[in-house]
Amino acid sequence: MRALVFGASGYVGSNLVPALLSAGHVVRAAARRLDAIEAREWPGVECVQADALRPDSLAAALSGIDVAYYLVHSMAAGSTFPEIDRRAAVAFRDAAAKAGVGRIVYLGGLQPKGGRSTHLASRSETGDVLRDGSVPVTEIRAGIIIGPGSAAFEVIRDLVFHLPAMVTPKWVHSRSQPIALDDILTYLIRIPEFAQSAGEIYDAGGPEILTYQDMMREFGELVGRHPVIVPVPFLTPRLSSYWLALVTSVPANIARALIGGLEHDVLADDAAIRALIPLSLKAYRDAAQAALEAERTASEPPRWVEGSMRHRQNRPDFAYYAKFYRAEATATASPEEVWAQITRIGGDNGYYFLDSLWQARGMLDGLLGGVGMRRGRPSSDTVVVGDVIDFWRVISVQPLKRLTLLAEMRLPGSATLDFEISPAGPGRVLITVTAYFHPAGSLGITYWNALLPIHAAIFHGLVREIARRAVASS
């Protein structure tokens, strides 16, 4: 099967690509940001840039494809996401027809018996829009998927690890059938094998009916936490989303849309898909254990940040989703000249801009029992993985392209500082400095938000100074 995974940078898509490869299929991965999927370094996978809101980008992605997996949504866009999702589905549907695609497989959301949230209504509408085209569509509707990176699972992780007691909204009593990531991937991979599945809608659920409170308590037992959960009736979904923003690093718009879908019981009538594809479905606890084990044993390419255990110091209690701040500058200099400035940073050379603040942070770290600035940096301007630079450790080096430092100071979370060099035209390079932070609960989120204005000034100054020094040395 020649398969396109459209939305390959997302949670399900980034796991479906290697699963399809393992099943022996030819895979093309598409996403709006090409660098986000190329960073995964999937062997034998063709990575292409495509955006359903730019219809002219779709033809190349869909060319020669037998089965196209449609896995995109726009919940992160805020309140306008239903309209964005509608336009995207129309464009993709029409482009798939022109390209002669044999089948579209769409992962939608289970629909409750009563009222529907905006999020779930939009997921249903997307399926309807895709079916209005000429390409046969198979829709699999799932609820909560249990795996690293799933928004619902990450909310559970952040709450259980960092709140010994919590006042929760009444939706924690809503019932659902959480399904293991491996099980939903198996359904997605195998469903195109069956001609009779064309044009059909299948519910997919796990073997247990659980409330969100049940899931939090079972996960707590798994990781040695026993949170006290007190549901109260006056926390609306909107108030819940504000409350969650103080505790979890799941993007706020996604968390808000997710919560809207948790107001109702969302159960699966999955007899049809289980008859077609018989599976021994994983129980919730087994799925959660598998998620933690998958993180622990994952092979991480150097450029992968989101969810990386290396960037989280192998701490499963540090948030999967990273907060980040990025600063850029261009320089009329060669990559070699810019790289030389980047690799000289730290130690007696200092940090080029507002160095007194860096020194003060090192002193504070030393007072708190951390490593502070006492370790210095290598005597050579060349750095390799494992080198120490003050309170940083080098964890990734791609000469003339990228340097990544992991903070070893005392922090309520895990921080990395990433330097990247890329072409910006003849004789010019773009220098990007990105700070990533995987917070540990509300303390980590508060720390990040409180220092963000200071970090913004420091990183913009740092990247400009790197550019200035590179030009001066040319």
C-alpha positions in Angstrom: 0.0 0.0 0.0 1.3 3.5 -0.9 0.1 5.5 2.1 0.0 9.2 2.8 -0.1 10.3 6.4 -1.5 13.8 6.3 -0.9 15.4 9.7 2.3 13.3 10.3 3.6 15.8 12.9 0.7 15.3 15.2 0.3 12.8 18.0 -1.4 9.9 16.1 0.3 10.7 12.8 3.8 10.6 14.2 3.1 7.2 15.6 1.2 5.9 12.5 4.1 6.6 10.2 6.6 4.1 11.8 3.7 1.6 12.4 2.9 1.6 8.7 6.5 1.2 7.8 6.8 -1.8 10.2 3.7 -3.3 8.4 5.6 -3.2 5.1 3.9 -0.2 3.4 5.4 2.6 1.4 4.9 5.8 3.4 4.8 9.5 2.5 4.5 11.9 5.5 3.0 15.3 5.1 2.8 18.3 7.5 2.6 22.1 7.4 6.1 22.3 8.9 8.6 20.1 7.0 11.3 20.4 9.6 8.9 18.9 12.2 8.7 15.6 10.4 12.2 15.6 8.9 13.4 15.8 12.5 12.0 12.4 13.2 14.4 10.9 10.7 12.1 8.0 9.7 14.1 5.7 7.4 12.7 5.3 3.9 9.9 7.8 4.4 9.3 10.6 1.9 8.6 13.8 3.8 6.7 16.6 2.1 5.3 20.0 3.1 1.6 20.3 2.6 -1.2 22.4 4.1 -4.8 21.8 3.4 -5.4 25.6 3.7 -3.1 26.0 0.7 -4.7 23.7 -1.9 -1.9 24.2 -4.4 0.4 22.3 -2.0 -1.8 19.1 -2.0 -1.3 17.7 -5.5 2.3 16.6 -4.9 1.5 15.1 -1.5 -1.4 13.0 -2.9 0.2 11.9 -6.2 0.4 8.2 -6.6 -1.3 7.4 -3.2 -3.5 4.4 -2.6 -4.7 5.3 0.9 -4.6 8.8 2.4 -4.9 9.1 6.2 -6.5 12.4 7.2 -5.4 13.2 10.7 -5.4 17.0 10.9 -7.5 19.3 13.1 -7.2 23.0 14.0 -8.1 23.0 17.7 -5.0 24.9 18.6 -6.3 27.8 16.5 -9.0 28.7 19.1 -12.7 29.4 18.6 -12.5 29.6 14.8 -11.3 26.0 14.4 -14.6 24.5 13.1 -14.5 26.8 10.1 -10.8 26.1 9.5 -11.4 22.4 9.7 -14.3 22.7 7.3 -12.2 24.5 4.7 -9.3 22.1 5.1 -11.5 19.0 4.6 -13.1 20.5 1.4 -9.7 21.2 -0.1 -8.2 17.8 0.8 -11.3 15.9 -0.4 -11.2 17.7 -3.8 -7.4 17.3 -4.2 -7.7 13.6 -3.3 -10.3 13.1 -6.0 -8.1 14.8 -8.6 -5.1 12.7 -7.7 -7.0 9.5 -8.0 -6.6 8.4 -4.4 -8.3 5.1 -3.7 -9.4 5.6 -0.2 -9.4 8.2 2.6 -9.2 6.9 6.2 -10.2 9.6 8.7 -9.8 9.4 12.4 -12.7 11.2 14.0 -14.2 11.4 17.5 -16.8 9.3 19.2 -20.2 11.1 19.4 -22.2 11.2 22.6 -25.9 10.3 22.7 -26.9 13.7 24.0 -25.6 17.2 23.2 -22.2 17.6 21.5 -19.3 19.9 22.2 -18.0 22.2 19.5 -15.0 20.0 19.3 -16.9 16.7 18.8 -19.4 18.4 16.4 -16.5 19.6 14.3 -14.9 16.2 14.2 -18.3 14.8 12.9 -18.7 17.5 10.4 -15.2 16.9 9.0 -16.2 13.3 8.3 -19.4 14.5 6.5 -17.4 16.9 4.4 -14.9 14.3 3.3 -17.7 11.9 2.4 -19.3 14.5 0.1 -16.5 13.9 -2.3 -16.0 11.0 -4.8 -13.2 9.2 -2.9 -14.5 6.5 -0.6 -14.0 7.4 3.0 -13.7 5.1 6.0 -14.1 6.9 9.3 -12.9 5.4 12.6 -14.3 7.3 15.7 -12.3 7.0 18.9 -12.4 8.7 22.2 -9.5 9.1 24.6 -6.3 7.5 23.2 -3.8 6.4 25.8 -0.2 7.0 24.7 2.6 9.6 25.2 1.5 12.9 23.6 -2.2 12.3 23.7 -3.7 15.5 25.2 -6.1 13.6 27.4 -3.4 11.3 28.7 -1.0 14.2 29.3 -3.6 16.1 31.3 -3.9 13.0 33.5 -0.1 12.7 33.8 0.3 16.4 34.8 -2.5 16.3 37.3 -1.5 13.1 39.0 2.2 13.8 39.3 1.9 17.3 40.6 -1.4 17.7 42.5 -1.7 15.6 45.6 -5.2 17.0 46.1 -7.4 18.6 43.5 -10.8 20.2 43.2 -12.2 19.0 39.9 -15.3 19.8 37.7 -18.1 17.3 37.5 -16.9 16.1 34.1 -14.5 13.8 35.9 -17.5 11.5 36.3 -18.2 11.3 32.6 -17.7 7.8 31.2 -15.6 6.9 28.2 -13.7 3.9 26.8 -10.1 4.8 26.6 -8.2 2.9 23.9 -4.5 2.0 23.7 -2.4 3.8 21.1 -1.3 0.5 19.7 -4.8 -0.7 19.2 -6.1 2.3 17.4 -3.0 2.2 15.1 -3.8 -1.5 14.3 -7.3 -0.5 13.3 -6.1 2.3 11.1 -3.5 0.2 9.4 -5.7 -2.8 8.7 -9.1 -1.2 7.9 -8.1 -0.5 4.2 -7.6 -4.2 3.7 -11.4 -4.7 3.7 -13.3 -3.6 0.7 -16.6 -3.5 2.6 -15.2 -0.8 5.0 -15.3 1.8 2.2 -18.0 4.4 3.0 -18.5 3.1 6.6 -18.2 4.7 10.0 -16.8 2.6 12.9 -16.7 3.3 16.6 -13.5 2.1 18.3 -13.1 1.9 22.1 -11.1 0.0 24.7 -12.4 -2.9 26.7 -13.4 -0.9 29.9 -15.8 1.9 30.7 -14.1 4.3 33.0 -14.6 7.9 34.2 -11.8 10.4 34.0 -11.5 10.1 37.8 -11.0 6.4 37.5 -8.2 7.0 35.0 -6.5 9.4 37.2 -6.6 7.1 40.2 -5.4 4.1 38.2 -2.6 6.1 36.7 -1.7 7.3 40.3 -1.5 3.7 41.5 0.7 2.9 38.5 3.2 5.6 39.4 2.9 5.6 43.2 0.7 8.7 43.6 -2.6 8.8 45.4 -4.3 12.1 44.6 -7.3 13.2 46.6 -10.0 14.1 44.0 -13.0 16.3 45.1 -15.5 17.1 42.3 -17.5 20.3 42.5 -20.5 21.3 40.4 -19.7 25.0 39.8 -16.5 24.5 37.6 -17.7 25.0 34.0 -15.7 23.8 31.1 -14.3 27.3 30.5 -13.3 27.7 34.2 -11.8 24.2 34.0 -9.6 25.2 31.1 -8.3 28.2 33.0 -7.6 26.0 36.0 -5.8 23.4 33.9 -3.6 26.1 32.3 -2.0 26.5 35.8 -1.2 22.9 36.1 -0.6 21.3 32.6 1.5 22.3 29.6 -1.0 20.9 27.2 -1.7 23.8 24.8 -4.6 25.9 26.2 -6.8 25.8 23.1 -6.5 22.1 22.8 -7.2 21.6 26.5 -10.3 23.8 26.2 -11.6 21.9 23.2 -10.8 18.6 24.9 -12.7 19.5 28.1 -15.8 20.5 26.1 -15.9 16.9 24.9 -15.6 15.5 28.4 -18.9 16.9 29.5 -20.8 13.9 28.2 -20.6 10.1 28.4 -18.8 9.1 25.2 -19.1 5.4 24.6 -18.3 3.2 21.7 -20.5 0.8 19.8 -17.5 -1.1 18.5 -19.1 -4.5 17.6 -18.7 -3.9 13.9 -14.9 -3.1 13.9 -14.2 -5.8 16.4 -15.9 -8.3 14.1 -13.9 -7.1 11.2 -10.5 -6.8 13.0 -10.5 -9.0 16.1 -8.1 -7.7 18.7 -7.2 -8.5 22.3 -7.7 -4.9 23.4 -5.4 -3.5 26.1 -6.9 -2.5 29.4 -6.4 1.1 30.5 -3.7 0.3 33.0 -1.8 -1.8 30.5 -2.1 0.9 28.0 -0.8 3.5 30.5 2.1 1.2 31.4 2.9 0.7 27.7 2.9 4.5 27.2 5.5 5.0 30.0 7.6 2.1 28.7 7.5 3.5 25.1 8.9 6.8 26.4 11.6 5.1 28.3 12.8 3.0 25.4 12.3 5.4 22.5 15.2 6.0 20.1 15.5 9.7 19.8 16.9 11.5 16.8 19.1 14.5 17.6 16.5 17.1 16.4 13.5 15.7 18.1 12.3 17.9 21.1 8.6 17.4 21.7 8.2 14.7 24.2 11.9 13.8 24.2 12.9 12.0 27.3 16.5 13.3 26.8 15.2 16.8 26.9 13.2 15.9 30.0 16.2 14.3 31.8 14.4 10.9 31.7 11.8 12.2 34.1 8.3 11.0 33.2 6.8 13.5 35.7 8.1 16.4 33.6 5.6 17.6 31.1 5.5 16.0 27.6 4.7 19.3 25.9 7.4 22.0 26.1 7.0 25.7 26.6 9.4 27.5 24.2 10.6 30.9 23.2 12.4 31.6 20.0 14.6 34.6 18.9 16.2 35.1 15.4 18.7 37.3 13.7 20.4 37.2 10.3 24.1 37.8 9.7 26.1 38.5 6.6 28.6 35.9 7.5 29.4 32.3 6.7 28.1 29.3 8.7 31.7 28.7 9.9 32.0 32.2 11.4 28.6 31.9 13.1 29.3 28.4 14.4 32.6 29.7 15.9 30.7 32.2 18.0 28.1 29.7 19.2 30.7 27.1 20.3 32.7 29.7 22.2 29.9 30.6 24.5 30.2 30.2 28.3 33.0 30.0 30.7 35.4 33.0 30.6 33.9 34.0 27.3 30.5 34.7 29.0 27.1 34.9 27.3 27.6 37.9 25.1 24.6 39.9 26.4 23.5 40.8 29.9 26.2 38.4 31.1 25.7 39.7 34.7 22.3 38.1 34.7 23.7 34.8 33.6 26.4 35.0 36.4 23.7 35.9 38.9 21.6 32.9 37.9 24.7 30.7 38.3 25.4 32.1 41.8 21.8 31.5 42.8 22.0 27.9 41.5 25.2 27.4 43.6 23.4 28.7 46.7 20.6 26.3 46.1 23.0 23.4 46.0 23.3 23.2 42.2 26.4 23.2 40.0 26.4 26.9 39.4 29.1 28.3 37.2 32.1 26.6 38.8 32.5 23.9 36.0 33.5 26.4 33.3 33.8 25.1 29.7 36.2 23.1 27.6 39.5 24.8 26.7 39.0 24.1 23.1 36.4 26.0 20.9 35.3 22.6 19.6 32.5 21.0 21.6 31.3 17.4 21.6 28.3 15.6 23.1 28.8 15.2 26.8 30.9 18.4 27.3 30.1 20.7 30.2 29.6 24.4 29.7 28.9 26.0 33.1 25.5 24.7 34.2 24.8 23.2 30.7 25.6 19.9 29.2 26.0 19.4 25.5 23.4 16.8 24.3 23.5 17.3 20.5 26.0 18.6 18.1 25.5 18.9 14.3 28.5 21.0 13.2 27.7 24.2 11.3 24.0 23.5 11.9 22.8 22.9 15.5 24.0 22.9 19.1 21.7 21.8 21.9 22.5 22.3 25.6 20.6 20.7 28.5 20.4 22.7 31.8 21.8 21.0 34.9 20.8 23.8 37.3 18.1 23.5 39.9 14.8 24.1 38.1 11.1 23.1 38.5 11.3 21.2 35.2 13.9 20.6 32.5 15.3 23.3 30.1 17.3 23.1 26.9 18.9 25.9 24.8 19.1 25.2 21.1 21.2 27.1 18.6 20.5 26.6 14.9 22.1 28.0 11.7 20.2 27.9 8.4 20.6 29.6 5.0 19.0 33.0 4.5 20.1 33.9 1.0 23.4 34.5 -0.7 26.1 35.2 1.8 23.6 35.3 4.7 22.6 32.9 7.4 19.7 32.8 9.9 20.6 32.3 13.5 17.9 30.9 15.7 18.1 30.5 19.5 15.2 28.5 21.1 14.7 27.9 24.8 12.6 24.9 25.6 11.2 24.2 29.0 9.3 21.0 30.1 7.6 22.2 33.4 7.0 20.1 36.5 3.4 21.1 37.3 2.2 24.5 38.5 5.5 25.5 40.0 7.2 25.0 36.7 4.6 26.8 34.7 4.6 29.7 37.1 8.4 29.9 36.9 8.3 29.9 33.1 5.6 32.6 32.9 7.3 34.8 35.5 10.7 34.8 33.8 9.4 35.0 30.2 9.9 38.8 29.8 13.5 38.5 31.1 14.2 35.5 28.9 12.8 37.3 25.9 15.2 40.2 26.4 18.2 37.9 27.0 17.6 35.6 24.1 17.0 38.4 21.6 20.1 40.2 22.8 22.1 36.9 22.7 21.2 36.1 19.1 21.9 39.6 17.9 25.2 39.6 19.6 26.2 36.3 18.0 25.3 37.8 14.6 27.3 41.0 15.3 30.4 39.0 16.4 30.2 36.7 13.4 30.1 39.7 11.1 33.0 41.4 12.9 35.1 38.3 12.6 34.6 37.9 8.9 
